[in-house]
Amino acid sequence: MREIAVSAMERFGNPANLGLGEIPYRENEIWKYEMDVGSLGRAADWTPRIELMDGLKEIIETKENT
């Protein structure tokens, strides 16, 4: 999530303060999120056509041009 937010802000010239790291550690905090598109693909007979960061870049560029 952090990587996506930072990449979007870098692309837009960092127009907002994301406030990353401003909340202190909380017990039982989940620090790392991962997903396996392979299991979704097997369950739904689906295969992604584009990498996540490439898709984000495409969406941002499309919005900038509208």
Beta strands, then each sheet from edge to edge (+ up, - down):
end
